[in-house]
């Protein structure tokens, strides 16, 4: 994964997921670890454009305010409890 090289989101992965959703009518994830953390801790699971835009915004902000290692540690704590 490109966790340590992106700024909170991965544009190629988002587009690949979007195309797969449209062309193959299959839901596939394009979210980064940062986005998943933001969604699960601060937002809802609603599948709306509004929620996704908030997720992107907060992911960028979180990446500006903290380190990748801190984000990964927090992410792992909510999934390993």
MIDOSE-1310 file (N, C-alpha, C; in nm, 2 decimals, decimal comma, always signed):
residues 81
xxxx	+0,08/-0,12/+0,00/+0,00/+0,00/+0,00/+0,09/+0,12/+0,00; +0,03/+0,23/-0,04/+0,11/+0,36/-0,05/+0,08/+0,45/+0,07; +0,05/+0,39/+0,19/+0,01/+0,47/+0,31/+0,11/+0,58/+0,34; +0,24/+0,54/+0,33/+0,34/+0,64/+0,38/+0,38/+0,74/+0,27
xxxx	+0,32/+0,73/+0,15/+0,35/+0,82/+0,04/+0,24/+0,91/+0,00; +0,12/+0,89/+0,05/+0,00/+0,98/+0,01/-0,03/+1,08/+0,12; -0,11/+1,17/+0,08/-0,15/+1,28/+0,18/-0,29/+1,26/+0,24; -0,33/+1,14/+0,25/-0,46/+1,11/+0,32/-0,56/+1,05/+0,22
xxxx	-0,53/+1,05/+0,09/-0,61/+0,99/-0,01/-0,53/+0,95/-0,12; -0,58/+0,85/-0,20/-0,50/+0,80/-0,32/-0,59/+0,81/-0,44; -0,57/+0,91/-0,52/-0,65/+0,94/-0,64/-0,66/+0,83/-0,73; -0,55/+0,76/-0,77/-0,56/+0,65/-0,87/-0,65/+0,54/-0,81
xxxx	-0,64/+0,51/-0,68/-0,72/+0,41/-0,62/-0,87/+0,45/-0,62; -0,90/+0,58/-0,59/-1,04/+0,62/-0,59/-1,10/+0,61/-0,73; -1,02/+0,65/-0,83/-1,08/+0,63/-0,97/-1,09/+0,49/-1,01; -1,00/+0,40/-0,97/-1,01/+0,26/-1,00/-1,14/+0,20/-0,94
xxxx	-1,16/+0,24/-0,81/-1,28/+0,19/-0,74/-1,41/+0,25/-0,81; -1,41/+0,37/-0,84/-1,52/+0,43/-0,91/-1,55/+0,36/-1,04; -1,45/+0,34/-1,12/-1,47/+0,27/-1,25/-1,53/+0,13/-1,23; -1,47/+0,06/-1,13/-1,51/-0,08/-1,10/-1,66/-0,08/-1,05
xxxx	-1,70/+0,02/-0,97/-1,83/+0,04/-0,93/-1,93/+0,06/-1,04; -1,89/+0,14/-1,14/-1,98/+0,18/-1,25/-1,98/+0,06/-1,35; -1,86/+0,02/-1,40/-1,85/-0,08/-1,51/-1,90/-0,22/-1,47; -1,85/-0,26/-1,35/-1,88/-0,40/-1,31/-2,00/-0,41/-1,21
xxxx	-2,05/-0,29/-1,18/-2,16/-0,28/-1,08/-2,12/-0,36/-0,95; -1,99/-0,34/-0,91/-1,94/-0,40/-0,79/-1,89/-0,30/-0,70; -1,92/-0,31/-0,57/-1,87/-0,21/-0,48/-1,73/-0,25/-0,44; -1,63/-0,16/-0,46/-1,50/-0,19/-0,42/-1,44/-0,07/-0,35
xxxx	-1,36/-0,09/-0,25/-1,31/+0,02/-0,17/-1,20/+0,09/-0,23; -1,19/+0,22/-0,22/-1,08/+0,30/-0,26/-1,03/+0,39/-0,15; -1,07/+0,36/-0,03/-1,03/+0,45/+0,08/-0,90/+0,40/+0,14; -0,82/+0,50/+0,18/-0,69/+0,48/+0,25/-0,72/+0,44/+0,40
xxxx	-0,61/+0,40/+0,47/-0,62/+0,38/+0,61/-0,67/+0,51/+0,68; -0,62/+0,62/+0,64/-0,65/+0,75/+0,70/-0,80/+0,77/+0,68; -0,85/+0,75/+0,56/-0,99/+0,78/+0,54/-1,08/+0,68/+0,62; -1,04/+0,55/+0,62/-1,12/+0,46/+0,70/-1,12/+0,50/+0,85
xxxx	-1,01/+0,54/+0,90/-1,00/+0,58/+1,04/-1,10/+0,70/+1,06; -1,09/+0,80/+0,98/-1,18/+0,92/+0,99/-1,32/+0,88/+0,98; -1,36/+0,79/+0,89/-1,50/+0,75/+0,87/-1,55/+0,68/+1,00; -1,47/+0,59/+1,05/-1,51/+0,50/+1,16/-1,51/+0,57/+1,29
xxxx	-1,43/+0,68/+1,31/-1,42/+0,74/+1,44/-1,50/+0,87/+1,44; -1,51/+0,94/+1,33/-1,57/+1,08/+1,33/-1,70/+1,09/+1,25; -1,72/+1,00/+1,15/-1,83/+1,01/+1,06/-1,92/+0,89/+1,06; -2,02/+0,89/+0,98/-2,11/+0,77/+0,97/-2,07/+0,68/+0,85
xxxx	-2,14/+0,57/+0,84/-2,11/+0,48/+0,73/-2,20/+0,51/+0,61; -2,27/+0,63/+0,61/-2,36/+0,66/+0,50/-2,28/+0,67/+0,37; -2,34/+0,61/+0,27/-2,27/+0,61/+0,14/-2,32/+0,73/+0,05; -2,28/+0,85/+0,10/-2,32/+0,97/+0,03/-2,20/+1,05/-0,01
xxxx	-2,22/+1,13/-0,11/-2,11/+1,22/-0,16/-2,07/+1,32/-0,05; -2,16/+1,37/+0,02/-2,14/+1,46/+0,13/-2,04/+1,40/+0,23; -2,07/+1,28/+0,28/-1,99/+1,21/+0,37/-1,85/+1,18/+0,32; -1,84/+1,14/+0,19/-1,71/+1,11/+0,13/-1,63/+1,24/+0,12
xxxx	-1,69/+1,35/+0,09/-1,61/+1,48/+0,08/-1,56/+1,52/+0,21; -1,65/+1,50/+0,32/-1,60/+1,53/+0,45/-1,48/+1,44/+0,49; -1,50/+1,32/+0,45/-1,39/+1,22/+0,48/-1,26/+1,26/+0,42; -1,27/+1,31/+0,29/-1,14/+1,35/+0,22/-1,09/+1,47/+0,29
xxxx	-1,17/+1,57/+0,33/-1,12/+1,69/+0,39/-1,06/+1,66/+0,52; -1,12/+1,58/+0,61/-1,07/+1,55/+0,74/-0,94/+1,46/+0,73; -0,94/+1,38/+0,63/-0,82/+1,30/+0,61/-0,70/+1,38/+0,58; -0,72/+1,48/+0,49/-0,61/+1,57/+0,46/-0,56/+1,65/+0,58
xxxx	-0,66/+1,70/+0,66/-0,63/+1,77/+0,78/-0,55/+1,69/+0,88; -0,60/+1,57/+0,90/-0,54/+1,48/+1,00/-0,39/+1,45/+0,96; -0,37/+1,43/+0,83/-0,23/+1,40/+0,78/-0,14/+1,53/+0,80; -0,20/+1,65/+0,80/-0,12/+1,77/+0,82/-0,09/+1,78/+0,97
xxxx	-0,17/+1,73/+1,06/-0,16/+1,76/+1,20/-0,09/+1,65/+1,28; -0,07/+1,53/+1,22/-0,01/+1,42/+1,29/+0,08/+1,34/+1,20; +0,14/+1,24/+1,26/+0,23/+1,16/+1,18/+0,16/+1,03/+1,13; +0,22/+0,98/+1,03/+0,17/+0,85/+0,97/+0,17/+0,74/+1,07
xxxx	+0,27/+0,73/+1,15/+0,28/+0,63/+1,25/+0,17/+0,65/+1,36; +0,14/+0,77/+1,40/+0,03/+0,79/+1,49/-0,11/+0,75/+1,43; -0,13/+0,78/+1,31/-0,25/+0,75/+1,24/-0,27/+0,60/+1,23; -0,16/+0,53/+1,19/-0,16/+0,38/+1,19/-0,18/+0,32/+1,32
xxxx	-0,12/+0,37/+1,42/-0,14/+0,32/+1,56/-0,29/+0,33/+1,60; -0,34/+0,45/+1,58/-0,48/+0,47/+1,62/-0,58/+0,38/+1,54; -0,55/+0,37/+1,41/-0,63/+0,28/+1,33/-0,63/+0,14/+1,38; -0,51/+0,09/+1,41/-0,49/-0,05/+1,45/-0,56/-0,07/+1,59
xxxx	-0,56/+0,03/+1,67/-0,62/+0,02/+1,80/-0,77/-0,01/+1,79; -0,84/+0,06/+1,70/-0,98/+0,04/+1,69/-1,02/-0,09/+1,62; -0,92/-0,15/+1,55/-0,95/-0,28/+1,48/-0,90/-0,40/+1,55; -0,82/-0,38/+1,66/-0,76/-0,49/+1,73/-0,82/-0,51/+1,87
x	-0,92/-0,43/+1,91/-0,98/-0,44/+2,04/-1,07/-0,56/+2,05
